[in-house]
Every structure is written in structure tokens, then in C-alpha cells.
Amino acid sequence: MSLSTADPEEAHDHIRAAYADHTVRLSGSPERFRFRHELADAGAFGVARYHHSMACSVRVDSLGFLLVGQMVGGRLRVRSGHDELRPAPGEVILFAPSGRMTVEWEDFRAGLVRLDQSVVDRVAAEIFGPAAPATVRFTQAAAVSAEHARHWRGLVRYLHREVLGNPSAADSPLVRAQALRLLAAAALETFPNSATSVAPETAGEVGANAVRRALAYIDEQAGEPIGLVDIAGAARVSPRALQVAFRRHLGTTPVQYLTEVRLGRAHCDLVAADPTTGVTVARIAARWGFAHHGRFAARYRARFGVPPGRSLAE
């Protein structure tokens, strides 16, 4: 969903469709208005570049999703309840997903990331266990530290380049699911929220039977966009307890084991494929959840002793 226009009414209709309904009050000359919005949309998350030249005041009753902005230029003021933010260029802020807010800007240029609340709630359950709130609450806030902000910016650049900018990766349900988990985990680490204050779960004793159930589930479902919560559910134990059991019995984690299974499936596909049909290493890698070609090739060679291209050609 992209638009470049000099019509303020068209621009704000586009903003309503892409983000949320709002009321707006514009200031300045509409003849000099310029708006540009480029959105790479992956369903449950999207990454956008945004430029709105006029001064305006926008009121939103509720977003319903997480929206993280990185200021690139211009001026911005965000008010929600008693909270107020005036980020400088380069700063990263989170717009509260619920509650009324007023946003004022002038010549506003930013990078934006939209993320579904349900994904964040699910990843919080994976990280914090049963003590995690059913719905994680975020307030209007800047990043908790400059280091966390740098990590967030780096992750967004990676996802924009290696996932959304790579057709093979963007079409892969496994790659998109991994990207979602990375973004959700980064949001939980980067911005103050109600999940990070919960007490860590104490892992109970988990026997070998639960580990075997988890292994069987991974082997059967490796081609699906599963995660730690799914694997733990199949094993009938908590995510934290399953992680401890995997380290004790196998010296790895459920997600690391899942990655190795998928690497083995990619190897089988490469060996069986006919390169004359147009199949590529990148397409097979993305099918099994590997978005970054260089990292996939290095991991593949370390395990199988040859580059993936040789397996495809032989």
C-alpha cells in the first residue's frame, strides 16, 4: 500500500485505511502540500516510510495495534493522557495501542512499524510463561535505552532488506512467522510494558516422555509456522519447563532443534530438486524459514560439508 499525492484529503483517507480512523486539523498552505507513504505489508506486521509536509493535529481514539516510529526529520509531539513525547530525529518511540491520543507534527518524516497486539501477547507467553498478562499493556514511551533503540533500528533494517525486500522470503510462512517473533520480542525488550515486571516462571521437572512428544511434534510439523508455545503445548508442559528439559536431555533448545530439522529438510529438497526447472537455493531456503542467503549457506556448509548450490547441482 503506497501513495504519493499533493491532495491532503486523499492523503488522510489513505492514512485512515493504513492505520486508524482519526480527525485532523491542518495548518498552512495546501498548495504546497506533499505526502508520501511506502508500506511493505506482511499481514500481521508492516514496515513503512512516511512523509507529511504540512503542520497538523490528529486525534485518534485507539489504534488497536502497536505502532513504532523512528523520527527522521521534522517536528512531532504525541500526547496520551498525562504522557507527552517530543522525540528528536533518530529517536524511536512507541505509540500506545489503546487509549485516545493527539499527535501534532510539521514536515514529519519517519519510519513506521505496525505490529499486531496478538503476536506480542503470544511471544510474551513464550518468554515469561503463565505469569505473563493475557494482554500486554504498553504506554506511550521512548525506548528504555539508546542501546535498545539501536537494536530495534537494526532489526527493522534487516527485516526490510532480507524479508520484505526478498520475494522468496516474504512469500514463506515460516520466514514471516520468525520475523513476527523477532519483532514482538524486540518490542517487549525495547519499550516499557506490563509483561517485563512479572516474576520469571520456575521450571518444573520434565521427564523424557515430554521431550519425546516435543520431538515427534517438531518432526511432524516442521513445515508449519510453529513456535515454542506450540511445541510446549504438544508436549503438555510449559514453555520454560520444556526449554530446561531440552537443555538437560539434548544440550539444545526446542527452537534450535526445530531449526536443525528444517535445515535437514532443506538439504533433502536441494538434493532431490532438478535445477533445470528453475528452482533456486534461495527459494528452497526460504521455504524452510531461512531468509538470509549468506547465513543459510554458512550453516548448510558447516553441517553438510558443501555449499548448498553444489547439492542442488549434483
C-alpha positions in Angstrom: 0.0 0.0 0.0 1.8 3.1 -1.3 0.8 6.6 -2.2 2.4 9.9 -3.3 0.0 12.8 -3.5 -0.4 16.6 -3.2 -4.0 16.3 -2.1 -4.5 16.4 1.8 -7.9 14.8 1.7 -6.6 11.8 -0.4 -3.6 11.6 2.0 -5.7 11.3 5.1 -8.1 8.8 3.6 -5.0 6.7 2.8 -3.8 7.1 6.5 -7.2 6.0 7.8 -7.1 2.9 5.6 -3.5 2.0 6.5 -3.6 2.8 10.2 -6.7 4.2 12.0 -9.7 6.5 11.8 -8.9 10.0 13.0 -9.9 13.6 13.0 -7.4 16.1 11.6 -6.9 19.8 11.6 -4.4 21.1 9.0 -2.4 24.3 9.1 -0.6 26.1 6.3 -1.0 26.3 2.5 -2.5 23.1 0.9 -1.0 24.2 -2.4 2.5 23.3 -1.1 1.3 20.0 0.5 3.3 16.8 -0.2 2.6 13.3 1.1 4.4 10.1 0.5 3.8 6.7 2.1 5.5 3.4 1.1 4.3 0.4 3.0 5.7 -3.2 2.8 2.9 -5.2 4.3 3.3 -8.7 5.6 -0.1 -9.1 7.2 0.5 -9.1 11.0 3.3 -6.6 10.6 4.3 -3.9 8.2 7.3 -1.5 7.7 6.7 1.9 6.1 8.4 5.2 5.2 6.3 8.2 5.8 6.5 11.9 4.9 3.7 14.5 5.6 4.8 18.1 4.8 2.0 20.2 6.4 1.6 21.1 10.1 -1.4 19.3 11.5 -3.1 18.0 14.7 -4.5 14.5 14.6 -6.7 12.9 17.2 -7.0 9.1 17.4 -9.4 7.2 19.8 -7.5 3.9 19.6 -5.0 2.3 17.3 -5.7 -1.3 18.3 -2.1 -2.4 17.3 1.5 -1.5 18.2 2.9 1.3 16.1 6.6 2.2 16.5 8.1 5.2 14.8 11.6 6.3 14.2 11.9 10.0 13.7 13.8 11.0 10.6 13.0 14.7 10.4 10.6 17.5 11.2 8.8 18.0 14.5 6.5 15.7 16.4 4.5 15.9 19.6 2.5 13.0 21.0 0.1 13.3 23.9 -1.8 10.4 25.6 -3.4 11.0 29.0 -0.7 12.7 31.1 2.2 11.4 28.9 3.8 13.6 26.3 6.7 12.8 24.0 8.7 15.2 21.7 11.2 12.9 20.0 14.2 14.2 18.2 15.4 12.9 14.8 16.8 9.4 15.2 14.8 8.6 18.3 12.4 5.6 18.5 9.0 5.8 20.2 6.0 3.6 20.6 2.5 4.9 20.1 0.2 3.4 22.7 -2.1 0.7 21.1 -5.1 1.7 23.2 -6.4 5.0 24.5 -7.0 8.3 22.9 -4.0 10.3 21.8 -3.3 13.6 20.0 -0.4 13.7 17.5 0.9 17.1 16.2 3.5 17.3 13.6 5.1 19.5 11.0 7.1 18.3 8.0 7.1 14.9 9.6 9.4 12.2 8.2 9.6 8.8 9.8 10.0 5.1 9.5 7.0 3.2 10.9 6.5 -0.4 12.1 3.0 -1.8 12.7 2.7 -5.0 14.7 -0.4 -6.9 15.8 -1.1 -7.0 19.6 -2.0 -10.7 19.5 1.5 -11.6 18.3 3.1 -9.7 21.1 0.8 -11.4 23.7 1.8 -14.8 22.3 5.5 -14.1 22.4 5.2 -12.7 25.9 3.7 -16.1 26.9 6.6 -17.9 25.4 9.1 -15.7 27.2 7.5 -15.2 30.6 5.3 -18.3 30.9 1.9 -18.5 32.6 2.6 -15.3 34.7 2.6 -13.2 31.5 -0.5 -11.0 31.2 -3.2 -12.1 28.7 -2.9 -8.7 27.1 0.4 -6.9 27.4 -0.1 -3.2 28.1 2.2 -0.6 26.6 2.1 3.1 27.3 3.3 6.0 25.2 7.0 5.7 25.6 10.5 6.1 24.2 12.9 3.2 24.1 14.2 2.1 27.5 17.8 2.9 26.4 19.8 4.1 23.5 21.3 0.6 23.1 17.8 -0.9 22.8 16.8 1.7 20.3 19.9 0.8 18.2 18.9 -2.8 18.3 15.4 -2.0 17.2 16.6 0.1 14.3 19.0 -2.7 13.2 16.3 -5.3 13.3 13.9 -3.2 11.2 16.6 -2.6 8.6 17.3 -6.4 8.5 13.6 -7.3 8.1 13.0 -4.6 5.5 16.0 -5.8 3.4 16.2 -9.6 4.0 12.5 -10.4 4.4 10.2 -7.8 2.9 12.7 -6.9 0.2 13.2 -10.6 -0.7 10.3 -12.1 -2.6 11.2 -15.7 -1.8 11.5 -14.9 1.9 8.4 -12.7 2.0 6.3 -15.5 0.5 7.4 -18.0 3.1 5.0 -18.6 6.0 8.0 -19.8 8.1 10.1 -16.7 7.4 7.2 -14.4 8.2 6.4 -16.2 11.4 10.0 -15.9 12.5 10.1 -12.2 11.6 7.0 -11.7 13.7 8.5 -13.3 16.7 11.7 -11.3 16.4 9.7 -8.0 16.2 7.5 -8.9 19.1 10.4 -10.0 21.3 12.3 -6.8 20.4 9.2 -4.7 21.2 8.9 -6.3 24.7 12.6 -5.6 25.3 12.7 -2.1 23.9 9.6 -0.4 25.4 8.2 -0.4 28.9 5.3 -2.8 29.3 3.3 -4.9 31.8 5.0 -8.2 30.9 8.5 -7.3 31.9 7.5 -6.8 35.6 6.2 -10.4 36.1 8.2 -12.8 38.1 10.0 -15.4 36.0 8.5 -18.8 35.8 10.1 -21.6 37.8 10.6 -24.6 35.6 9.2 -27.8 37.0 10.7 -31.3 36.5 10.0 -32.6 33.0 10.6 -36.2 32.0 11.9 -37.8 28.9 8.3 -38.6 27.7 7.5 -34.9 27.3 10.8 -34.4 25.4 9.8 -37.3 23.1 6.4 -35.8 22.5 8.0 -32.5 21.6 10.5 -34.1 19.2 7.7 -36.0 17.4 5.7 -32.9 17.1 8.6 -30.9 15.6 9.4 -33.7 13.2 5.7 -33.8 12.0 5.1 -30.1 11.9 8.5 -28.6 10.9 7.0 -27.3 7.7 4.4 -25.2 9.5 4.9 -21.8 11.2 5.2 -23.3 14.7 6.9 -21.8 17.7 7.8 -22.6 21.3 4.3 -22.3 22.6 3.0 -24.8 20.0 5.8 -27.3 20.8 5.3 -27.0 24.6 1.5 -27.5 24.1 2.1 -30.7 22.2 4.5 -31.9 24.9 1.9 -30.9 27.6 4.3 -28.8 29.6 5.1 -25.1 30.0 7.5 -23.4 27.5 10.0 -22.7 30.2 10.0 -26.2 31.5 10.4 -27.6 28.0 13.4 -25.4 27.4 15.1 -26.6 30.6 14.3 -30.3 29.7 15.8 -29.9 26.2 19.0 -28.5 27.6 19.2 -31.2 30.2 18.5 -34.1 27.8 19.7 -32.9 24.4 22.0 -29.9 25.1 20.0 -27.6 22.9 16.6 -25.7 22.9 13.3 -26.6 21.2 13.7 -23.8 18.7 17.3 -24.7 17.9 16.3 -28.3 17.3 13.5 -27.1 15.1 16.0 -25.1 13.0 18.2 -28.1 12.6 15.3 -30.2 11.4 14.4 -27.6 8.9 18.0 -27.4 7.7 17.8 -31.2 7.1 14.6 -30.8 5.1 16.1 -28.1 3.0 19.1 -30.4 2.3 16.7 -33.2 1.2 14.9 -30.7 -1.1 18.1 -29.5 -2.6 19.4 -33.0 -3.4 16.0 -34.0 -4.9 15.5 -30.8 -6.9 16.1 -30.5 -10.7 17.9 -27.2 -11.3 16.8 -27.1 -14.9 13.2 -26.4 -13.7 14.2 -23.0 -12.3 14.3 -23.9 -8.6 16.9 -22.0 -6.6 18.7 -22.3 -3.4 17.1 -19.1 -2.1 13.6 -20.4 -2.8 14.2 -23.7 -1.0 15.9 -22.0 1.9 13.0 -19.6 2.3 10.5 -22.4 2.2 12.2 -23.8 5.3 12.4 -20.5 7.1 15.9 -19.2 6.1 15.6 -15.7 4.9 19.3 -14.7 4.8 21.1 -16.5 2.0 24.6 -16.0 3.4 23.8 -17.3 6.8 21.9 -20.2 5.3 24.9 -21.1 3.1 27.3 -20.9 6.1 25.1 -23.0 8.3 24.5 -25.5 5.5 28.2 -25.9 4.7 29.1 -26.3 8.4 26.6 -29.2 8.6 26.9 -30.9 5.3 30.4 -30.0 4.2 29.4 -28.5 0.8 27.7 -25.2 -0.3 24.0 -25.6 -0.9 24.5 -24.8 -4.6 26.6 -27.9 -5.1 23.8 -30.1 -3.5 21.3 -28.5 -6.0 23.6 -29.0 -9.0 24.6 -32.6 -8.3 
